[in-house]
């Protein structure tokens, strides 16, 4: 399984806090992100293609993950795409997201190579 870049992990964690995801669920959200990035790499989905999410959820269903786990994974990945939007939209984000949007150029480059 591929590792998630440190900058992505850090900024995703900040987003989880800013979206008031209970801290007891952070591990699971991080896990779904790792699984999703690995899934996209393994099945060669195009980088930043949200259309891969239903395929991922279907794969979770095939692996007998509960409906709750499928919904949690979908929510986790939705937040990942929100983070990507923050990265690309710059400082004009709502205040709640501004600290997440302060991602270095290195993180943006890291995201590109990780999810490509």
C-alpha positions as CSV (number, residue, x, y, z in Angstrom):
1,X,0.0,0.0,0.0
2,X,1.3,3.5,-0.9
3,X,1.9,5.9,1.9
4,X,0.2,9.3,2.0
5,X,2.5,12.3,1.9
6,X,3.1,13.9,5.2
7,X,1.9,17.3,4.1
8,X,-1.4,15.8,2.8
9,X,-1.9,13.9,6.1
10,X,-1.3,17.0,8.1
11,X,-3.6,19.2,6.0
12,X,-6.3,16.5,5.9
13,X,-6.1,16.3,9.7
14,X,-6.6,20.1,9.9
15,X,-9.6,19.8,7.7
16,X,-11.1,17.0,9.8
17,X,-10.8,19.3,12.9
18,X,-12.2,22.3,11.0
19,X,-15.2,20.2,9.9
20,X,-15.8,19.0,13.5
21,X,-15.3,15.4,12.6
22,X,-15.1,13.6,16.0
23,X,-11.5,12.9,16.9
24,X,-12.4,9.2,17.5
25,X,-13.2,9.0,13.7
26,X,-10.0,10.7,12.5
27,X,-8.1,7.4,12.3
28,X,-10.9,5.9,10.1
29,X,-11.1,8.9,7.8
30,X,-7.3,8.8,7.4
31,X,-7.6,5.0,6.7
32,X,-10.2,5.5,4.0
33,X,-8.1,8.2,2.4
34,X,-5.1,5.8,2.3
35,X,-7.3,3.0,0.8
36,X,-8.8,5.4,-1.7
37,X,-5.5,6.7,-3.0
38,X,-4.2,3.1,-3.2
39,X,-7.4,2.0,-5.0
40,X,-7.1,4.9,-7.6
41,X,-3.5,4.0,-8.2
42,X,-4.1,0.2,-8.5
43,X,-7.1,0.7,-10.9
44,X,-5.4,3.5,-12.8
45,X,-8.1,6.2,-12.3
46,X,-7.3,9.6,-13.6
47,X,-5.9,12.0,-11.0
48,X,-8.6,14.2,-9.3
49,X,-11.4,12.3,-11.0
50,X,-14.3,12.3,-8.6
51,X,-16.0,9.7,-10.8
52,X,-13.8,7.0,-9.2
53,X,-15.6,7.4,-5.8
54,X,-18.6,5.3,-6.7
55,X,-16.2,2.6,-8.0
56,X,-14.4,2.7,-4.7
57,X,-17.6,2.4,-2.7
58,X,-18.7,-0.5,-4.8
59,X,-15.4,-2.2,-4.1
60,X,-16.0,-1.7,-0.4
61,X,-19.4,-3.3,-0.8
62,X,-17.8,-6.3,-2.6
63,X,-15.4,-6.6,0.3
64,X,-18.4,-6.8,2.7
65,X,-17.8,-3.5,4.3
66,X,-21.0,-2.4,6.2
67,X,-23.2,0.4,4.8
68,X,-22.0,2.6,7.7
69,X,-18.4,2.0,6.6
70,X,-19.2,2.8,3.0
71,X,-20.9,6.0,3.9
72,X,-18.0,7.0,6.2
73,X,-15.5,6.3,3.4
74,X,-17.6,8.3,1.0
75,X,-17.7,11.2,3.5
76,X,-13.9,10.9,4.1
77,X,-13.2,11.1,0.4
78,X,-15.6,14.0,-0.1
79,X,-13.5,15.9,2.4
80,X,-10.4,15.0,0.5
81,X,-11.9,16.5,-2.7
82,X,-12.8,19.6,-0.6
83,X,-9.2,19.8,0.4
84,X,-8.1,19.7,-3.2
85,X,-10.6,22.5,-4.0
86,X,-9.0,24.6,-1.2
87,X,-5.6,24.0,-2.6
88,X,-6.6,25.1,-6.1
89,X,-8.9,28.0,-5.1
90,X,-6.3,30.0,-3.1
91,X,-6.9,32.5,-0.3
92,X,-10.5,33.5,-1.2
93,X,-11.8,30.5,0.8
94,X,-14.3,30.9,3.6
95,X,-12.6,31.6,7.0
96,X,-13.2,28.0,8.2
97,X,-11.0,26.7,5.4
98,X,-8.4,29.4,5.3
99,X,-5.9,27.5,7.4
100,X,-6.2,24.5,5.2
101,X,-5.6,26.6,2.1
102,X,-2.2,27.6,3.4
103,X,-0.6,24.6,1.8
104,X,2.9,24.9,0.4
105,X,3.7,24.5,-3.2
106,X,5.5,21.3,-2.1
107,X,2.2,19.9,-0.9
108,X,0.5,20.7,-4.2
109,X,3.3,19.0,-6.1
110,X,3.1,16.1,-3.7
111,X,-0.7,15.7,-4.3
112,X,-0.2,15.7,-8.0
113,X,2.4,12.9,-7.9
114,X,0.5,10.9,-5.3
115,X,-2.8,10.8,-6.9
116,X,-1.6,10.6,-10.5
